[in-house]
């Protein structure tokens, strides 16, 4: 028996170039790696409330209630495989390509059907390794923190839908830094009204008119590398927009922010302005005895 369901986000995650694993390692070892990777992807999906509908060879199909949940899972899937590759002594690097779409489905006890599934499958076909692709219409449903991390990549003709605009959801350090600077607005004199000092331990970075974005996390390529096991590889970015500074969380465990007035905020997959001076903790509460906080101060230029 089938029934209609409310609109959901359908996500496909496909292991890139798994054929080469089988050719290089042989069937048994390659199958073990693919199985473990699919288990990792499924685990990430469930953390974000996803329901793994099925596995299709080296691919999984997942259903989420919201586009934001699908976006968060997609970013964390890429992150999880980056962690896996970094710590793999055999150097059998594995990547994933992801596509998702939000819309109505037809569901039964074992599977889901309909245009939404077909379009989501088309999205993953459009994606390259380490890339997440979705239509502009689905991107428009995302929270600001995600929507600002999308960029146009192409158009695709989809049967029954005509020409559809495709966007990529960015998750890597270099691309996110580039996107963060796109809304920079200077005052009439051509210089920023304020600058921001960010300090972690002995390291300090200054954001001003010449440098408008900063990424913090465990990844060694971050502008400030945070030695914190609960931090994501690229946990937060700080952006300068219209002479103000914003903390944008893109992490799994969230971020704690304490402003100069003593107010505290928990931020996860959203953003918050930085005012005056304060402290930031990645993945751990500020009152935790093990917290090593990031300090910031907004100064006149």
N, C-alpha and C positions, 0 to 999 in steps of 0.2 A: 504494500500500500504506500502510495506517495502522497506528499502534501507540500503546499507552499510554505515558505518560511519568510521571516523578516529579512531585510537586506543584511548581508554580511560581507566581509572581505575574504576573498579566496586567494590564497598564496601558494605558488609553486616554487619549490627550491630544488634545483637540479645540480648535482655534482658535476663540475666542469671537467671534460676530457677524461672521464673515468676509463675510457677504452685504453688509454695509454698506460694506466695502472695495471690493467690485466696483461697487456703486452710486455710490460717491463718486469712485473713481479710474479706473474703467473696467476692462475685462477684462484687458488686457495688464499694466498696472502692478500691479493687485491680485494677479494670478497670480504675478508675480515676488516680491512680498512674502510671499505664502503659501508659495511654494516655499522661500524663504530661511528662514522661520520653522520649517518642517518639518525643514529641514536642521539648524537649531540644536537642535531638540528631539531629533532622532535622534542628533546628536553627544553631547549630554548623556547620553542613554540608554546609549550605548556606553561612555562613561567609567565608568559604574557597572555594566558587565558585561551590559547589556541586549542582547537580540537584537531588532532591528526586524523584526517579522513582515511587516507591510505598511502601506501608506498607503491610506486610504480617503477620498478627497476632501481635506478640510482636517483630517484626523485621522490619527494614527498608533497602531498597536497594537504593544506591546513586551512581551517576555517576560523575566522576571528569575528567578534562582535562589531569591532570598529576598525576604521582605516588606521587610526593611531596605533592600535595594538599590533596590526600587521606591520606597520612601519617600524615600530620599536623592535619587534621580533626579527625583522629583516636585518636591521643594523646589528643586532646582537648575534645573529647567525654568522655574519661576516666576521665580527669581532672574535667569536668563539673559534672559528677556523684559523684566524690569524694567531691566536694563542696556541692552538694545537700545532700549527706549522712551526712556530718559534721554538717549541719544546720537543719537537719530534727528532730523536737522534738519528733516525733512518733517512731524514730529509725527503720524505715522500710528501711533498707539499700538495695540499688539496684545496681547491677553491669551489665556490658555489655561485651560481647565477640565480637570480630571484625575480619573479614577476608577480604582481597582485592587482586585483580589481575589486571594487565594491559595488554590489548590486544584489538583486533578488535571486534566490535559488529554488530549486525543487529538491526535496530531500526525502530519502526513505531510511530504513534502519541501517543500511550499509554504505550508502553513497550519496553524493549530491550531483545535481545535473542543472543544465540550463545555460543561457548565454553568458552569465557571470563566470561560470567555470571555463567556458570556451575562450572568453576574452582574457582571463587570467593566464590560461595556458599559452595564449598568443604573446602575452607580455614576457613570459620567461623565455620564449623563443627569440624575442628581440634583444634580450639581455646578453651581455658578455660576461666572462668570468669576473667575479668580485664586483658585480654591478646589480642594482635593483632598478627595475623599470616598471612604470605604472602610467596610466593615462592621466592627462591634465585634469579631467573631471574628478578622478579619485584624489589626486593631490590637493584639489580645492577643499576637500573634506578634512584635511589634516590640521592639527594645531599649528600655531605660528612657528614654533621651534622646528617642526619638521618641514613645513611648507617653505620656509626660508632656505632650507637645505636641498631644494630641488632645482634642477635646471633643464631647459629644453634640450632634447637630443635629436628628434626626428618626427616624421609623420608616418603612419602605417594605415593601409586600407584594410578594414575589418568587415567581413561580410555582414550585412544588416546594419552596420554602424557608419559606413562610409569612411572618410579620412579622419583618423584619430590622432591628436597630438600626444606624443610620448615625452615623458620627463624621467630623469634619473634622480633617485634619492641618494644624496651624497652622504658618506659616512667616514671617509678617510681624512686624515690630518691636512694634507696639502690642499685638497679640493674644498674642504670646509673653511680653511683660512681664506682662500680666494673668494668664496661666496660671502664670507662675513664682511668683507670690505666693500661690497658692491653698493651699499646705501650711504656711504660716507657723504656728509654735507659739511662744508666749511663755512665759517662766518665770513662776512663781507671783506674782511682784511686778508682772507686766504689762509688763516691759521686757526687751529682749534681753540675753543674757549676754555677747555680743560684738558688735563692729562691724568692718567691713571697709573699708579705704581702698584705692582703686584709682586709680593715677596714670598718665597718658600725656602726656608732655611737660609743659606748664604746666597741664593740666586734671586735676582730681581729683574723684572722686565717692565718697561715703560710703554704705555700706549698713548699716542698723540696723533697729530695730523699725518705724520709720515708712516706710522704703524698703527693699523686700526683693528687688528684681530690677534687673538692669543688662544692657543689650545693647551689644555692641561690634562694629564692622564699618565697611565703607566707606560705607554708606548715611548720607546727611546727617541722617536722623532718629534715628540711634542715640544713646544716652546718651553714649558716647564714640566719636567718629568717628576711625577708624584710617587714617592715610595710608600705606597699604601695598598695592601692586598685587596681591599674592597673597592678600589678605584677601577673604572673601566679603562681600556687602552686609550681611548680619546674620550675622557669623562665629561668635560665642559669646554665651552669656548666662551671667551669674553669679547664682545664687539663694541666698537664705537659707532653710534648712529646719531645723527643730528646733535652732535656735541654732548651726548649722554652715553653712559656705559651700561651694557646689559650682560648678565650672566645667563647663558643658554645651556641647560643640562641636556645631555644626550646619552645618559648612562643607564645601567641596569639598576644600581642601588640608590641613585639619587644623591642630592647635594644639600648640605645644611649651610645656611647663610645667616650670619649675625651682623646687623647694621650698627652704626655708631650709637643709635638711641637705645640699643639693647634688644630690639625686636629680633626674633628668630623666625626663619622661614625654611620650610622643606620644599625643595624644587626637584621635580622629576619629569623629564620630557616636556619641560616648559621653560619660561624665562622670567627674569626678575631684574629690575634696575638696581645698579650699585650706587649708593648715595653716601657721601662723606667718607667714612672709614669703617672697616669691619674685618670679619674673619670668615673663611670659607673652609668647609671640610668635605672631602670627597668620599662618599660611601659610609661615613661613620659620624655619629652624633658629636656635636662640639663638646658636650660634657663628658664624653668617653675619655678615660684616663690615657688611652693609647692614641688619641687624636693628635696629629701634627698638622696644625691649621695653616692655610694660606692666608696671608694678610694683604689687605689692599687699602689704598687711600686715594681719593679723588682730590686733585690739586688744581689751583689756577695755573694757566699756562704762563 
